[in-house]
Amino acid sequence: MPLLATTPVEKMNGPYPRRWWALLVLCLSLLIVVMANTSLIVAAPDMTADLGLSSSDLQWVIDGYTVPYAALMLVLGAIGDKYSRRGALIAGLVIFAGGSVMGSLVEETGLVIAARAVMGVGAAVVMPATLSLLVAVFPRGERARAITAWTATSGLAIAVGPLVAGWLLEDHAWGSTFLVNVPIAVLAVVGALALVPPSRAAGMGRIDYVGGLLSIVSVGSLVYASIEGPHFGWGAGPVAAAVVAAVGLVAFVAWELRHPHPMLDVRRFLQRPFSGSMLAVLFFFFGTYGAIYYATQFLQFVLGFGALETGVRLLPLAGAVFVGAAVTGRLTPRLGVKAMVGSGMAIGTAGVFLLVLIDQGSTYADFLAPMLLLGLAIGLSVSPATDTIMGTFPESELGVGGGANDTALELGGSLGIAVLGSLLGTAYRDELGSLVGDRLPAAALDTAQDSVGGGLAVAQRLATDPAAGPEQAQALTDAVGRAFAHGVSTTSLVGGIIMAAGTLIVLAVLPGRRRHAAGNAAGDETAPAVPEPESGDSAR
């Protein structure tokens, strides 16, 4: 058996023998990309204290990763298709590791944000490459199972990221949560060379760089506006970014409709399986990422769990993802995509709605059922939606297909954290003002209203202030917990309503099983025929 995988997928006479080992490498690469976002949630308090981060600084330490990640995936997926999907995977891992090293060494806020941006660029190369290589390596009959494993890895990373970060923070500084990515990335690069075969699109024409540039401008401006506007006010910057996003989107659609070889054929959105699945991914991660984001803060700040303790308490979510993935693997062939995606979204909506019951007296047990439901929902719905999206793209556009799927995922998640996080902050600020607004100096009140961490920091200062004392400090601590619980409840109501509306929209758009099958047979616009691979065709 050769030490390196050198035979391109398109030159193989049958399925690649070591494809399941290759899948392990792809899932490992995906794991660290997703972990980079979730691990920072539990590292945020240490970073805030060490770097003196303001609310705006912390937001951009988190989202400095998100903007390039979401904006570049479509273009970088196309580049991987044309030149080398495995090469793109390796290059992305190297860039990601370089950004991680930088993040572990710097001690200035601006440089940390820059390091996160470099990591985001690397992630934008890695993410679509993992999905396009998966589809290229696995024959059609095995692809759904492989995508299920890929999806389960995403869910696992949501819980494993905080767990690993919490374990590291027990004995190390926050920089260790960056540095841990490096050995994993090196292992993934070695595994890619040894186990993942080269793959590229056959006969692909010139890349539509104009369409790619328009997509970068549109998505990047939209993500920026959604982060900056809700959190820090709709000033000139966010408004200008929103306008640029709208104009860029119109220009992108107009250009792609006229281009003979578009970056993304926007006519695909007329195909109900594709558009319904894209909407499902977008709405689903809008609700789940937002809910996990503020539930984790409640566990840390209000219930007082440490970073490792918080990570351990997120593990049931990962277990539920695997249960859902096992169920969807068995039931989707029998019940169809619409039934599984709709069921998963409904279960996820129920999980978000359960968080409406959170109050000041809530304990971890009150979060357990919502997390189990959200994990089960991820396992049930994301895999069939992703499989449907990738099934609409020909072999020459697998990277673009992966980029489209992953852009919907990341855009939904970033919008969820930004919009729901903004609602949470507003509800917390208003409630805290009504509880203690007349008992704190203006400067202290502003700090306490900025974030739950700021409120607890003010309470700690009051405890050592002779003019205030422990009783006043405890009163503020109780008020902060009550205000944040109110914010979680209020935000969950809005998030649940948005997810419920999204579920209804997705169910209306996705065709039923019979209609989908009929569309495949007829090749109509509702479900385009995707040719099955011949016995020797493993490129698909």
C-alpha positions in Angstrom: 0.0 0.0 0.0 1.6 3.4 -1.0 2.5 5.9 1.6 0.9 8.7 -0.3 -2.4 8.9 -2.2 -1.3 10.0 -5.7 -4.0 8.6 -8.1 -6.6 11.2 -8.9 -10.2 10.3 -8.2 -11.2 10.9 -11.8 -8.7 8.3 -13.0 -9.9 5.5 -10.7 -11.8 2.5 -12.1 -13.9 2.0 -9.0 -14.6 3.5 -5.6 -11.5 4.6 -3.7 -10.6 1.7 -1.4 -9.5 4.0 1.6 -12.4 6.4 1.3 -13.6 5.9 4.9 -10.1 6.7 6.2 -10.1 9.8 3.9 -13.4 10.7 5.5 -11.8 10.6 9.0 -9.2 13.2 7.7 -11.9 15.4 6.3 -13.9 15.2 9.5 -10.8 16.0 11.6 -10.2 19.1 9.4 -13.8 20.2 9.8 -13.6 19.6 13.6 -10.9 22.2 14.2 -12.6 24.8 11.9 -15.8 24.6 13.8 -14.1 24.4 17.2 -12.3 27.6 16.5 -15.7 29.4 16.9 -17.2 27.4 19.8 -14.0 27.2 21.9 -13.8 31.0 22.0 -17.1 31.3 23.9 -15.6 29.9 27.1 -12.3 31.6 26.5 -13.9 35.0 26.2 -14.0 35.9 30.0 -10.2 35.2 30.3 -9.4 37.2 27.2 -11.6 40.1 28.3 -9.8 40.3 31.7 -6.3 39.9 30.2 -6.7 42.2 27.2 -9.2 44.7 28.8 -11.6 44.1 26.0 -14.7 46.3 25.5 -17.9 44.8 24.4 -17.1 46.0 20.8 -13.6 44.5 21.0 -14.9 41.1 22.2 -17.5 41.1 19.5 -14.8 41.6 16.8 -12.4 39.1 18.3 -15.2 36.6 17.8 -16.5 37.8 14.4 -13.1 38.7 12.9 -13.2 35.0 12.1 -16.7 35.0 10.8 -16.5 37.8 8.1 -13.8 36.3 5.9 -15.1 32.8 6.6 -18.5 33.5 5.3 -17.5 35.8 2.5 -14.8 33.7 0.8 -16.1 30.2 0.8 -17.9 30.3 -2.5 -14.9 31.7 -4.4 -12.3 29.5 -2.7 -14.5 26.5 -3.3 -14.5 27.2 -7.1 -10.7 27.7 -7.0 -10.3 24.3 -5.3 -12.6 22.7 -8.0 -10.4 24.1 -10.8 -6.9 23.5 -9.5 -6.9 20.9 -6.7 -9.4 20.1 -3.9 -6.9 18.3 -1.8 -4.4 21.1 -2.5 -7.0 23.6 -1.2 -7.6 21.5 1.9 -3.9 21.4 2.7 -3.4 25.1 1.9 -6.3 26.0 4.1 -5.0 24.0 7.0 -1.6 25.6 6.8 -3.2 29.1 6.7 -5.4 28.2 9.6 -2.4 26.9 11.7 -0.4 30.0 10.9 -3.3 32.2 12.2 -3.5 30.0 15.3 0.2 30.4 16.1 -0.2 34.2 15.6 -3.2 34.3 17.9 -1.4 32.4 20.7 1.6 34.8 20.7 0.1 38.3 20.3 -1.1 40.4 23.3 -2.8 43.3 21.6 -6.5 43.4 20.7 -6.0 44.5 17.1 -3.5 41.7 16.5 -5.8 39.1 18.0 -8.6 40.2 15.7 -6.1 40.0 12.8 -5.1 36.5 13.8 -8.7 35.5 13.9 -9.2 36.9 10.4 -6.3 34.8 9.1 -7.8 31.8 10.7 -11.1 32.7 9.0 -9.5 32.8 5.6 -8.0 29.3 6.2 -11.4 28.0 7.4 -13.0 29.4 4.2 -10.6 27.2 2.2 -11.0 24.1 4.4 -14.7 24.0 4.8 -15.9 23.7 1.2 -12.9 21.5 0.3 -13.9 18.9 2.9 -17.4 18.7 1.5 -16.4 18.7 -2.2 -13.8 16.0 -1.5 -16.3 13.9 0.3 -18.8 14.0 -2.6 -16.0 13.3 -5.1 -14.6 10.3 -3.2 -17.8 8.5 -2.2 -20.1 6.8 -4.8 -23.7 8.0 -4.7 -24.9 5.0 -2.7 -22.6 5.7 0.2 -22.7 9.5 0.1 -25.6 10.1 2.4 -23.9 8.1 5.2 -20.6 10.0 4.7 -22.4 13.3 4.8 -24.2 12.2 8.0 -20.8 11.6 9.6 -19.6 15.0 8.3 -22.7 16.7 9.8 -22.3 14.8 13.1 -18.7 16.1 13.3 -20.1 19.7 13.1 -22.4 19.0 16.0 -19.6 17.3 18.0 -17.4 20.4 17.5 -20.1 22.6 19.1 -19.6 20.7 22.3 -16.0 19.6 22.1 -14.7 23.1 21.4 -15.8 24.5 24.8 -14.7 21.2 26.5 -11.2 21.3 25.1 -10.9 25.1 25.7 -12.1 24.6 29.3 -9.6 21.9 30.0 -6.8 24.0 28.6 -7.8 27.1 30.6 -7.6 25.1 33.9 -3.8 25.4 33.8 -2.9 27.6 30.8 -3.6 31.1 29.4 -6.2 31.8 26.8 -3.5 31.6 24.1 -3.5 27.8 24.5 -7.0 27.7 22.9 -5.4 29.0 19.7 -2.3 26.8 19.9 -4.1 23.5 20.3 -5.2 23.8 16.6 -1.7 23.5 15.3 -0.9 19.8 16.1 -4.3 18.8 14.9 -3.8 20.8 11.6 -0.4 19.2 11.1 -2.0 15.7 11.7 -4.7 16.5 9.2 -2.2 17.7 6.5 -0.2 14.4 6.9 -3.5 12.5 6.7 -4.6 14.4 3.6 -1.4 13.5 1.8 -1.5 9.8 2.8 -5.2 9.1 2.6 -7.1 11.7 0.6 -6.7 11.3 -3.2 -6.2 14.3 -5.5 -9.3 15.6 -7.1 -10.2 18.4 -9.5 -13.0 19.2 -11.9 -12.6 17.8 -15.3 -13.1 20.3 -18.2 -13.8 23.3 -16.0 -13.7 26.6 -17.8 -12.4 29.9 -16.6 -13.4 31.0 -13.1 -16.0 33.7 -12.9 -13.9 36.1 -10.8 -16.2 39.0 -11.3 -19.1 37.0 -9.9 -16.8 35.8 -7.1 -15.8 39.4 -6.2 -19.5 40.4 -6.2 -20.3 37.5 -3.9 -17.4 38.5 -1.5 -18.6 42.1 -1.4 -22.3 41.1 -0.9 -21.8 38.5 1.8 -19.0 40.3 3.6 -21.0 43.5 3.8 -24.1 41.7 4.9 -22.2 39.9 7.7 -20.5 43.1 8.8 -23.8 45.1 8.9 -25.5 42.3 10.8 -22.7 42.3 13.4 -22.1 46.0 13.8 -25.6 47.4 13.4 -27.6 45.4 16.0 -24.8 45.6 18.6 -23.4 49.0 18.3 -26.1 51.1 16.5 -27.0 51.8 12.9 -24.5 54.5 12.2 -23.0 55.4 8.9 -20.8 52.3 8.7 -23.4 49.6 9.2 -26.0 51.4 7.0 -23.4 51.9 4.2 -22.5 48.2 4.5 -26.2 47.2 4.3 -26.6 49.3 1.2 -23.5 47.8 -0.4 -24.7 44.3 0.4 -28.1 45.0 -1.3 -26.6 46.6 -4.4 -23.9 43.9 -4.5 -26.5 41.1 -4.4 -28.5 42.7 -7.2 -25.4 43.1 -9.3 -24.3 39.5 -8.5 -27.7 38.1 -9.6 -27.7 40.2 -12.8 -24.1 39.2 -13.6 -24.6 35.5 -13.0 -27.8 35.4 -15.1 -25.8 36.7 -18.1 -22.5 35.0 -17.6 -22.0 31.8 -19.7 -20.2 30.0 -16.9 -21.4 31.7 -13.7 -19.7 31.2 -10.3 -23.1 30.1 -8.9 -26.0 29.6 -11.3 -28.7 31.5 -9.4 -31.4 29.7 -11.5 -30.7 26.9 -9.1 -32.8 28.7 -6.5 -35.8 28.0 -8.7 -35.3 24.3 -7.9 -37.4 23.7 -4.8 -35.2 20.9 -3.3 -32.1 23.2 -3.5 -33.8 26.5 -2.3 -35.7 24.7 0.4 -32.6 23.0 1.8 -30.6 26.2 1.7 -33.3 28.0 3.6 -33.4 25.1 6.1 -29.7 25.4 6.8 -29.9 29.2 7.1 -32.9 29.2 9.5 -31.7 26.3 11.5 -28.3 27.6 12.3 -29.8 31.1 12.9 -31.7 29.7 15.9 -29.4 27.0 17.2 -26.1 29.1 17.2 -27.9 32.0 18.8 -29.4 29.8 21.5 -26.2 28.0 22.3 -24.3 31.3 22.4 -26.4 32.8 25.2 -27.1 29.5 27.0 -23.3 29.1 27.4 -23.1 32.6 28.8 -25.8 31.8 31.3 -24.0 28.7 32.5 -20.7 30.6 33.0 -21.8 34.0 34.3 -25.1 33.4 36.1 -24.6 29.8 37.3 -20.9 30.3 37.9 -19.5 27.3 36.1 -15.9 27.4 35.1 -14.7 26.9 31.5 -14.2 23.2 31.8 -17.4 22.7 33.8 -19.3 24.5 31.0 -17.7 22.3 28.3 -18.6 19.1 30.2 -22.2 20.3 30.5 -22.5 20.8 26.7 -21.6 17.2 26.0 -25.2 16.0 26.0 -25.8 18.2 23.0 -23.0 16.2 21.1 -24.5 12.9 22.2 -27.9 14.0 20.9 -26.4 15.0 17.5 -25.1 11.4 17.1 -28.5 10.0 18.0 -30.2 12.2 15.5 -27.6 11.3 12.8 -28.2 7.6 13.4 -31.9 8.1 13.1 -31.8 10.2 10.0 -29.5 7.7 8.3 -32.1 5.1 8.7 -35.3 7.1 8.1 -34.5 9.5 5.3 -34.5 6.8 2.6 -37.9 5.7 3.8 -39.6 9.0 4.7 -37.8 11.5 2.4 -35.9 14.7 2.9 -38.9 16.9 3.6 -40.1 14.8 6.5 -36.7 14.6 8.2 -35.7 18.3 7.6 -39.2 19.5 8.8 -39.1 17.2 11.8 -35.6 18.4 12.8 -36.5 22.0 12.4 -39.7 21.5 14.5 -37.7 19.8 17.2 -35.1 22.6 17.2 -37.8 25.2 17.4 -39.3 23.4 20.4 -35.8 23.5 22.0 -35.5 27.2 21.6 -39.0 27.8 22.9 -38.2 25.9 26.1 -35.6 28.5 26.9 -38.5 31.0 27.4 -39.0 29.3 30.8 -35.5 30.4 32.0 -35.6 32.7 35.1 -33.3 33.7 37.9 -33.9 30.5 39.7 -33.1 28.2 36.7 -30.4 25.6 37.1 -28.4 23.5 34.6 -31.3 21.0 34.5 -33.4 23.6 32.9 -31.0 23.8 30.0 -30.6 20.1 29.5 -33.8 19.4 27.6 -33.3 22.4 25.2 -29.7 21.2 24.5 -30.8 17.6 23.9 -33.5 18.8 21.5 -31.2 21.1 19.6 -28.6 18.4 19.3 -31.2 15.9 18.1 -32.4 18.5 15.6 -28.9 19.0 14.2 -28.5 15.3 13.6 -31.9 14.9 12.0 -32.1 17.8 9.6 -28.7 19.1 8.5 -27.4 15.9 6.8 -30.4 15.4 4.4 -30.4 19.1 3.6 -26.7 19.1 2.8 -27.0 15.9 0.8 -29.8 17.5 -1.2 -27.8 20.7 -1.8 -24.7 18.8 -3.0 -26.8 16.5 -5.2 -27.8 19.4 -7.4 -24.3 20.3 -8.4 -22.3 18.5 -11.2 -18.8 17.2 -10.6 -17.2 20.3 -12.0 -18.9 22.5 -9.3 -18.6 20.4 -6.1 -16.5 23.1 -4.4 -19.0 25.7 -5.3 -21.7 23.4 -3.9 -19.8 23.0 -0.7 -19.2 26.8 -0.5 -22.9 27.5 -1.0 -24.0 25.0 1.7 -21.3 26.3 4.1 -22.1 30.0 3.4 -25.7 29.4 4.3 -24.6 27.6 7.5 -22.1 30.3 8.5 -24.4 33.2 7.5 -27.3 31.7 9.5 -25.1 31.2 12.5 -23.5 34.7 12.4 -26.9 36.3 11.9 -28.3 34.3 14.8 -25.5 35.3 17.2 -25.7 39.0 16.0 -29.4 39.5 15.9 -30.4 37.4 18.9 -27.3 38.6 20.8 -28.4 42.1 20.2 -31.9 41.4 21.4 -30.5 39.7 24.5 -28.2 42.7 25.2 -31.1 45.2 24.8 -33.5 43.2 27.1 -30.7 42.7 29.7 -29.8 46.4 29.6 -33.4 47.6 30.0 -34.2 45.1 32.8 -31.1 45.9 34.8 -31.8 49.6 34.5 -35.2 49.2 35.9 -33.9 47.1 38.8 -30.9 49.1 39.9 -30.8 52.2 37.8 -31.5 54.5 40.8 -28.9 52.8 43.0 -25.7 53.0 41.0 -23.6 55.9 39.8 -24.0 56.6 36.1 -20.6 55.3 35.1 -21.0 52.1 37.1 -24.5 51.6 35.7 -23.2 52.0 32.1 -20.5 49.4 32.7 -23.0 47.0 34.3 -25.4 47.4 31.5 -22.8 46.8 28.8 -22.7 43.0 29.4 -23.4 40.4 32.1 -19.6 40.1 32.6 -19.4 43.9 33.2 -22.3 43.7 35.7 -20.5 41.1 37.7 -17.2 43.0 37.6 -19.0 46.1 39.0 -20.5 43.9 41.8 -17.0 42.7 42.7 -15.7 46.2 43.0 -18.7 47.1 45.2 -17.8 44.2 47.5 -14.4 45.8 48.3 -15.7 49.4 48.5 -16.3 50.6 52.1 -19.1 52.9 50.9 -21.0 49.9 49.5 -20.1 46.6 51.0 -21.0 43.0 50.4 -24.8 43.5 50.7 -25.0 46.0 47.9 -22.6 43.8 45.8 -24.9 40.8 46.4 -27.9 42.8 45.5 -26.3 43.8 42.2 -25.2 40.3 41.5 -28.8 39.1 42.0 -30.1 41.9 39.7 -27.6 41.0 37.0 -28.7 37.3 37.1 -32.3 38.3 37.0 -31.8 40.7 34.1 -29.8 38.2 32.1 -32.4 35.5 32.7 -35.1 37.9 31.5 -33.0 38.6 28.4 -32.6 34.9 27.7 -36.3 34.3 28.0 -37.3 37.3 25.9 -34.7 36.5 23.2 -35.7 32.8 23.1 -39.3 33.8 22.4 -38.3 35.9 19.4 -35.8 33.2 18.2 -38.5 30.5 18.5 -41.0 32.6 16.5 -38.4 33.1 13.8 -37.5 29.4 13.7 -41.2 28.5 13.6 -41.8 30.8 10.7 -38.7 29.4 9.0 -39.9 25.8 9.5 -43.2 26.7 7.8 -41.4 28.4 4.9 -39.1 25.4 4.4 -42.0 22.9 4.5 -43.8 25.0 1.9 -40.8 25.2 -0.4 -39.5 21.6 -0.2 -41.4 19.2 -2.5 -42.9 16.1 -1.1 -41.2 12.8 -1.6 -43.4 11.7 -4.6 -43.1 15.1 -6.3 -39.4 15.1 -5.8 -39.1 11.6 -7.2 -41.3 12.6 -10.2 -39.2 15.7 -10.8 -36.0 13.6 -10.8 -37.6 11.3 -13.3 -38.8 14.0 -15.6 -35.9 16.4 -15.1 -38.3 19.4 -14.5 -37.5 22.6 -12.7 -38.6 21.5 -9.3 -36.0 18.7 -9.0 -33.4 18.4 -11.7 -32.1 15.0 -12.6 -28.7 14.2 -11.2 -27.1 11.3 -13.1 -26.2 8.3 -11.1 -22.5 7.3 -11.4 -21.7 4.3 -13.5 -20.0 1.4 -11.9 -16.5 2.8 -12.6 -17.3 6.4 -11.9 -16.1 7.5 -8.5 -15.6 11.1 -9.3 -19.1 11.7 -8.1 
